[in-house]
Amino acid sequence: TGTATVIINPLPTGTISVPANYICDGIPRILTASANDAYQWYLDQQLITGAVSSSYPAIAAGNYSVQFTSKEGCVNNAANNIQLALYIKPVVDFIPDKQCLSTPINFINRSSFTSSGNISWQWDFGDGSTANVFSPSHVYVAEGMYTISLTADNLSCPNLTEKFTNAFFIESPIPAIRYPAVTAV
């Protein structure tokens, strides 16, 4: 028969904090865990080798979690997980529906931006006019070659802003021909 003193240590507790729920491609998003003795980070429930500090520079989309270990060896998971999306550069492209002088030309925005976050569209029609809608319409008043650009301005990740420029010749209509009057019987 004997007696022993047993110390019951509390489980380590903490949370993960992050300033935003997305990663800008090429710029790591720093995840920070609250203070404990030891850390181990996971991505989609898979151990991230070497990720054992209180902060982690996330570069891939997925569900991040961290496991805390106290100096007594007690292990517990953070109270929350963080789901991060990866924003990438949009592929910017457009075409005009026609290239005629003095008639409305519809610019068809064919850009791909589904994984790019919030985008603001900026058009420069090459004649001093601009627009900030997805697919604008514009009328040219002089014939000539115009360099038109479309900028996809990424509001969440300025490093992912992309610009596409193309030149188009805006044509005048073919001049009319006046034939002599003919009297028909």
SULSULBEL-V512847 format. One record per pair of residues at least 24 apart in sequence whose ideal C-beta (glycine too) atoms are under 10 Angstrom apart, sorted by sequence separation. I is the first residue (numbers start at 1). J is the second residue. D is the distance in Angstrom with one decimal. If there is no record, write none. Layout:
{{I & J & D} {I & J & D}}
This chain:
{{12 & 36 & 4.6} {31 & 55 & 6.5} {32 & 56 & 8.2} {41 & 65 & 7.5} {42 & 66 & 7.0} {58 & 82 & 8.2} {60 & 84 & 8.0} {61 & 85 & 5.5} {62 & 86 & 8.7} {88 & 112 & 9.9} {89 & 113 & 9.0} {90 & 114 & 8.7} {92 & 116 & 10.0} {107 & 131 & 8.4} {109 & 133 & 8.9} {111 & 135 & 9.8} {124 & 148 & 6.8} {125 & 149 & 8.7} {144 & 168 & 9.8} {145 & 169 & 5.2} {146 & 170 & 5.9} {12 & 37 & 7.1} {14 & 39 & 8.9} {16 & 41 & 9.1} {30 & 55 & 5.5} {31 & 56 & 4.7} {40 & 65 & 9.4} {41 & 66 & 5.2} {42 & 67 & 7.0} {59 & 84 & 9.6} {61 & 86 & 3.9} {88 & 113 & 9.1} {90 & 115 & 8.5} {91 & 116 & 9.0} {109 & 134 & 5.3} {110 & 135 & 9.3} {123 & 148 & 7.4} {124 & 149 & 4.7} {144 & 169 & 7.2} {145 & 170 & 7.8} {12 & 38 & 8.6} {30 & 56 & 7.3} {31 & 57 & 7.9} {40 & 66 & 6.8} {41 & 67 & 8.0} {56 & 82 & 10.0} {58 & 84 & 5.8} {60 & 86 & 6.6} {61 & 87 & 9.2} {87 & 113 & 9.7} {88 & 114 & 9.4} {89 & 115 & 9.4} {90 & 116 & 4.3} {107 & 133 & 9.5} {108 & 134 & 9.9} {109 & 135 & 4.5} {123 & 149 & 7.3} {124 & 150 & 8.0} {143 & 169 & 8.1} {144 & 170 & 6.2} {12 & 39 & 9.7} {29 & 56 & 9.2} {30 & 57 & 5.7} {31 & 58 & 5.5} {39 & 66 & 5.6} {40 & 67 & 4.6} {59 & 86 & 8.2} {61 & 88 & 9.9} {88 & 115 & 5.1} {89 & 116 & 6.9} {90 & 117 & 9.1} {92 & 119 & 9.4} {94 & 121 & 9.8} {107 & 134 & 9.5} {108 & 135 & 5.9} {109 & 136 & 8.5} {122 & 149 & 8.3} {123 & 150 & 5.6} {124 & 151 & 7.8} {143 & 170 & 5.9} {144 & 171 & 9.4} {28 & 56 & 8.6} {29 & 57 & 7.4} {30 & 58 & 7.5} {39 & 67 & 7.2} {40 & 68 & 8.3} {58 & 86 & 9.3} {87 & 115 & 6.5} {88 & 116 & 6.1} {107 & 135 & 6.0} {122 & 150 & 7.3} {123 & 151 & 7.9} {140 & 168 & 9.5} {142 & 170 & 7.8} {143 & 171 & 6.3} {144 & 172 & 9.6} {28 & 57 & 3.5} {29 & 58 & 4.7} {38 & 67 & 8.7} {39 & 68 & 6.4} {40 & 69 & 7.3} {86 & 115 & 7.0} {87 & 116 & 5.7} {88 & 117 & 9.0} {90 & 119 & 6.3} {92 & 121 & 9.2} {94 & 123 & 8.5} {106 & 135 & 6.8} {107 & 136 & 5.5} {121 & 150 & 6.8} {122 & 151 & 4.2} {141 & 170 & 9.4} {143 & 172 & 4.5} {27 & 57 & 9.3} {28 & 58 & 6.1} {29 & 59 & 7.8} {36 & 66 & 9.0} {38 & 68 & 7.1} {39 & 69 & 7.6} {85 & 115 & 7.7} {87 & 117 & 4.3} {106 & 136 & 7.8} {107 & 137 & 7.2} {121 & 151 & 7.4} {122 & 152 & 8.1} {140 & 170 & 4.5} {142 & 172 & 9.0} {143 & 173 & 9.7} {28 & 59 & 5.0} {29 & 60 & 9.9} {33 & 64 & 9.8} {36 & 67 & 9.6} {37 & 68 & 7.6} {38 & 69 & 4.0} {86 & 117 & 9.8} {87 & 118 & 9.1} {105 & 136 & 9.2} {106 & 137 & 5.0} {107 & 138 & 6.9} {120 & 151 & 8.5} {121 & 152 & 6.5} {122 & 153 & 5.8} {139 & 170 & 9.8} {140 & 171 & 9.6} {27 & 59 & 8.5} {28 & 60 & 9.7} {33 & 65 & 9.6} {34 & 66 & 9.4} {36 & 68 & 4.1} {37 & 69 & 6.3} {38 & 70 & 7.7} {85 & 117 & 8.1} {104 & 136 & 9.8} {105 & 137 & 6.7} {106 & 138 & 8.5} {119 & 151 & 9.6} {120 & 152 & 7.8} {121 & 153 & 7.5} {138 & 170 & 9.9} {140 & 172 & 9.9} {26 & 59 & 8.5} {31 & 64 & 5.7} {33 & 66 & 4.6} {35 & 68 & 9.4} {36 & 69 & 7.3} {37 & 70 & 5.3} {38 & 71 & 8.0} {104 & 137 & 4.7} {105 & 138 & 5.6} {119 & 152 & 5.0} {120 & 153 & 4.3} {23 & 57 & 9.6} {25 & 59 & 8.6} {31 & 65 & 9.8} {32 & 66 & 9.6} {33 & 67 & 9.5} {34 & 68 & 8.5} {36 & 70 & 6.6} {37 & 71 & 4.6} {103 & 137 & 9.9} {104 & 138 & 7.2} {105 & 139 & 7.0} {119 & 153 & 6.8} {120 & 154 & 8.1} {23 & 58 & 5.9} {24 & 59 & 10.0} {29 & 64 & 9.3} {31 & 66 & 7.8} {33 & 68 & 7.3} {36 & 71 & 9.2} {37 & 72 & 8.6} {38 & 73 & 9.5} {40 & 75 & 9.0} {42 & 77 & 8.9} {104 & 139 & 5.5} {105 & 140 & 7.1} {118 & 153 & 9.3} {119 & 154 & 6.1} {120 & 155 & 5.7} {23 & 59 & 6.4} {25 & 61 & 10.0} {37 & 73 & 9.5} {42 & 78 & 9.9} {45 & 81 & 9.5} {103 & 139 & 6.7} {104 & 140 & 9.8} {116 & 152 & 7.2} {118 & 154 & 7.2} {119 & 155 & 7.1} {23 & 60 & 7.5} {37 & 74 & 9.4} {38 & 75 & 9.0} {40 & 77 & 9.9} {41 & 78 & 9.8} {44 & 81 & 9.9} {102 & 139 & 6.5} {103 & 140 & 8.8} {117 & 154 & 5.9} {118 & 155 & 4.2} {119 & 156 & 9.0} {17 & 55 & 9.8} {18 & 56 & 9.8} {23 & 61 & 6.8} {36 & 74 & 9.8} {97 & 135 & 9.8} {101 & 139 & 8.5} {102 & 140 & 7.4} {116 & 154 & 6.2} {117 & 155 & 7.0} {118 & 156 & 5.4} {16 & 55 & 9.9} {22 & 61 & 8.5} {23 & 62 & 9.7} {39 & 78 & 9.3} {42 & 81 & 8.9} {44 & 83 & 9.9} {100 & 139 & 9.6} {101 & 140 & 5.7} {102 & 141 & 6.6} {111 & 150 & 7.4} {113 & 152 & 6.2} {116 & 155 & 10.0} {117 & 156 & 4.0} {118 & 157 & 9.2} {122 & 161 & 9.4} {124 & 163 & 9.4} {126 & 165 & 9.2} {14 & 54 & 9.1} {16 & 56 & 9.0} {18 & 58 & 8.0} {36 & 76 & 8.8} {97 & 137 & 9.1} {100 & 140 & 8.4} {101 & 141 & 7.4} {102 & 142 & 9.5} {110 & 150 & 9.9} {112 & 152 & 9.8} {116 & 156 & 8.5} {117 & 157 & 6.2} {126 & 166 & 9.9} {43 & 84 & 9.3} {94 & 135 & 8.0} {96 & 137 & 9.9} {99 & 140 & 8.7} {101 & 142 & 7.4} {102 & 143 & 9.5} {107 & 148 & 7.5} {109 & 150 & 6.9} {111 & 152 & 6.0} {113 & 154 & 8.8} {116 & 157 & 8.1} {119 & 160 & 9.2} {120 & 161 & 9.2} {122 & 163 & 8.6} {124 & 165 & 8.5} {126 & 167 & 8.0} {36 & 78 & 9.3} {94 & 136 & 9.6} {96 & 138 & 8.7} {101 & 143 & 5.4} {119 & 161 & 9.0} {126 & 168 & 8.5} {100 & 143 & 9.8} {101 & 144 & 9.1} {105 & 148 & 9.7} {107 & 150 & 7.8} {109 & 152 & 9.2} {117 & 160 & 7.5} {119 & 162 & 9.2} {125 & 168 & 9.9} {127 & 170 & 8.9} {34 & 78 & 8.0} {116 & 160 & 6.4} {126 & 170 & 9.3} {33 & 78 & 6.2} {34 & 79 & 9.1} {116 & 161 & 9.8} {125 & 170 & 9.8} {18 & 64 & 8.2} {116 & 162 & 8.5} {99 & 146 & 9.2} {113 & 160 & 9.7} {16 & 64 & 6.8} {16 & 65 & 7.4} {113 & 162 & 8.9} {16 & 66 & 5.8} {96 & 146 & 9.8} {15 & 66 & 9.1} {31 & 82 & 6.1} {111 & 162 & 8.4} {14 & 66 & 7.6} {96 & 148 & 7.8} {29 & 82 & 9.0} {31 & 84 & 8.2} {111 & 164 & 7.8} {14 & 68 & 5.5} {61 & 115 & 9.0} {94 & 148 & 7.8} {110 & 164 & 9.7} {12 & 67 & 9.1} {13 & 68 & 7.3} {29 & 84 & 6.2} {94 & 149 & 9.4} {109 & 164 & 9.9} {12 & 68 & 3.8} {94 & 150 & 5.2} {11 & 68 & 8.2} {12 & 69 & 6.7} {13 & 70 & 9.7} {29 & 86 & 9.3} {92 & 149 & 9.2} {93 & 150 & 8.1} {12 & 70 & 4.4} {92 & 150 & 5.6} {11 & 70 & 7.6} {12 & 71 & 9.2} {92 & 151 & 7.6} {10 & 70 & 7.8} {12 & 72 & 9.0} {27 & 87 & 9.8} {92 & 152 & 4.9} {9 & 70 & 6.4} {11 & 72 & 10.0} {17 & 78 & 10.0} {21 & 82 & 7.1} {22 & 83 & 9.8} {23 & 84 & 5.4} {25 & 86 & 6.2} {91 & 152 & 8.9} {107 & 168 & 9.9} {9 & 71 & 8.9} {10 & 72 & 9.0} {12 & 74 & 6.0} {14 & 76 & 8.3} {16 & 78 & 5.2} {18 & 80 & 9.9} {21 & 83 & 6.5} {22 & 84 & 6.2} {23 & 85 & 7.2} {24 & 86 & 8.5} {25 & 87 & 6.2} {26 & 88 & 9.3} {90 & 152 & 4.5} {9 & 72 & 4.3} {11 & 74 & 5.2} {12 & 75 & 7.5} {13 & 76 & 6.4} {14 & 77 & 9.3} {15 & 78 & 5.6} {16 & 79 & 8.4} {17 & 80 & 8.9} {21 & 84 & 6.0} {22 & 85 & 4.7} {23 & 86 & 5.0} {24 & 87 & 5.6} {25 & 88 & 4.7} {26 & 89 & 9.1} {89 & 152 & 8.3} {90 & 153 & 9.9} {105 & 168 & 8.8} {8 & 72 & 9.9} {9 & 73 & 8.3} {10 & 74 & 7.2} {11 & 75 & 7.7} {12 & 76 & 5.1} {13 & 77 & 9.6} {14 & 78 & 5.5} {15 & 79 & 4.9} {16 & 80 & 5.7} {18 & 82 & 5.2} {20 & 84 & 8.5} {21 & 85 & 6.6} {22 & 86 & 7.2} {23 & 87 & 6.8} {24 & 88 & 9.0} {25 & 89 & 6.7} {90 & 154 & 7.4} {7 & 72 & 8.2} {9 & 74 & 5.3} {11 & 76 & 4.1} {12 & 77 & 9.6} {13 & 78 & 8.2} {14 & 79 & 7.0} {15 & 80 & 5.3} {16 & 81 & 7.1} {17 & 82 & 8.4} {18 & 83 & 9.9} {20 & 85 & 9.7} {22 & 87 & 5.3} {23 & 88 & 9.7} {24 & 89 & 9.8} {89 & 154 & 7.9} {105 & 170 & 7.8} {8 & 74 & 9.6} {10 & 76 & 9.1} {11 & 77 & 9.5} {12 & 78 & 9.4} {13 & 79 & 6.8} {14 & 80 & 9.4} {15 & 81 & 10.0} {16 & 82 & 5.1} {18 & 84 & 7.4} {88 & 154 & 9.7} {15 & 82 & 9.6} {20 & 87 & 9.9} {87 & 154 & 7.2} {103 & 170 & 9.9} {89 & 157 & 8.8} {102 & 170 & 9.4} {87 & 156 & 6.2} {88 & 157 & 9.1} {92 & 161 & 9.7} {99 & 168 & 5.4} {101 & 170 & 5.5} {87 & 157 & 5.2} {89 & 159 & 8.6} {90 & 160 & 7.4} {92 & 162 & 4.9} {94 & 164 & 6.8} {96 & 166 & 9.1} {99 & 169 & 6.3} {100 & 170 & 7.2} {101 & 171 & 6.3} {102 & 172 & 8.2} {103 & 173 & 8.8} {85 & 156 & 10.0} {89 & 160 & 4.8} {90 & 161 & 8.8} {91 & 162 & 7.5} {92 & 163 & 6.6} {93 & 164 & 5.9} {95 & 166 & 8.3} {99 & 170 & 5.5} {100 & 171 & 6.1} {101 & 172 & 4.8} {102 & 173 & 8.0} {87 & 159 & 9.7} {88 & 160 & 6.9} {89 & 161 & 8.1} {90 & 162 & 5.3} {92 & 164 & 3.8} {94 & 166 & 7.5} {96 & 168 & 6.0} {98 & 170 & 9.5} {99 & 171 & 5.9} {100 & 172 & 8.2} {101 & 173 & 6.9} {87 & 160 & 6.1} {89 & 162 & 5.1} {91 & 164 & 8.6} {92 & 165 & 9.4} {93 & 166 & 8.8} {95 & 168 & 9.0} {98 & 171 & 9.3} {100 & 173 & 6.9} {90 & 164 & 9.5} {96 & 170 & 8.9} {25 & 115 & 9.1} {25 & 116 & 9.3} {22 & 115 & 9.9} {24 & 117 & 8.2} {22 & 117 & 6.3} {22 & 118 & 9.9} {20 & 117 & 9.9} {24 & 154 & 8.0} {27 & 157 & 7.3} {26 & 157 & 8.8} {27 & 158 & 9.9} {24 & 156 & 7.0} {25 & 157 & 7.4} {27 & 159 & 6.2} {24 & 157 & 3.4} {26 & 159 & 6.2} {27 & 160 & 9.2} {22 & 156 & 6.3} {23 & 157 & 8.7} {24 & 158 & 8.3} {25 & 159 & 7.9} {26 & 160 & 8.1} {22 & 157 & 7.7} {24 & 159 & 5.9} {25 & 160 & 6.3} {20 & 156 & 7.5} {24 & 160 & 6.0} {20 & 157 & 9.7}}
